[in-house]
Amino acid sequence: MENSSLTALAFQHLELAREASSGRSAHTVYGGHEHLLRQTLIALIAGESLEEHDSPGEATVQVLSGRVRLIGAEHLWDGTVGDFLIVPAERHSLEAVEDSAMLLTVALHR
């Protein structure tokens, strides 16, 4: 079994995001092709976003630092540190209002 500090990973990937021309960095914390569950730490600098995309299925976002906005077709959800957002089953985008790190959890279906 392997343990990780989400706080340390968030700090590390926020630094990487600040240096990247895309303004983002990501790291798979758990999961992959052999698992049904995937958890990815995503860091975005303020003003950057994950452009509108289809829902990956059942998914949640836990805000680890900063402030984000999850934008669906008809709804908008703001998230701050400690908030747990359910990703809508529709096209959506995710925007960093402040430099932010979050844990995206997706249940993959086979």
N, C-alpha and C positions, 0 to 999 in steps of 0.2 A: 504494500500500500504506500502511496506517495501523498504527502501533505503539501499544501501550498498556502502562502499568506496572500489573500486577495488584496489586502492593503498594500503590501510590498509590490505585487504585480501591477496594481492600479498606478502607483507612483512611477514605477519603471516605464509603463506603457504611455503614461501621460508625457513623460520626458521624451520618449521616442516620437510621439505624435507631434510634439512641439517642434521637433527637428525635421519631420517628414514634410515634403512638399504637399502631400495630400491632407495633412492635418489630422491624420488618424493612425492608429496602431491597433492590432488585435492579436490575441493569443488563445488557442484552444486549451482550456483548463482541463476539460474532461470530454472524452468521446472521440468520435472518428467513425470510420467505415464499419468497424466491428461492434459499435454500440448503437442503441436506440436513443440514447440521451446524449445531447451535445451541449456543453457549456463553454461559452466564449467570452473572454474579457475584451471589451471594446473601449478604446480611449479616443475621444474626439476633442479637438480644441474648439473654443467658442466660435460659433458661426459656421462650423462644418456640419455636415449631415450625412446620413445614409439616405440617399435619394429614394423616392417612391419606388416600392417594390411589392411583389405579391407576398402574402402571408406564408411563412414557412410551415404553417400548421399550428399545433399547440405550442405556444411560446410565451415567455415572460421576460421582463427586464427588471433587474434590481439595480437601483442607482447606488453606486459606491462612493462617488464624489461628484460635486458640481451640481448642475441643473440641466435637465433635458426636457424636450417637448416631443411627444409621440403624437403624430398627426394622422388621423384616419380620414375616410371619406366624409364623414359627417360629425366627427368628434375630435376633440383635442384634449390631451392629458399632459399636465405638467408634473415632472418628477424631480424631487430633491433627495439628498442623502437619506438612505434608508427606505425610500419608497419602492414599492413593488407594483409594477405595471403589467397588466395582461395585454399582450399584443393582439390587436383586433384581427379577426379572420377576414381581412380585406386588404386591399392595397393601402400602404401606409409609408410614412417616412419618419425618421428620428433625427432631431436636430439638437446640437449642443448649444444651450443658451450661455453656459459658462464652460470652461475647460472641465470635462467630465469623464468619468470612468463608470462603466456599467457591466453587469454580468447578464448576458443573454443566454437563456436556457431554452432549448428547442427539443421537443420529443419527435424524433423521426419515425416515420411509418414505413413499414416494408410490405 
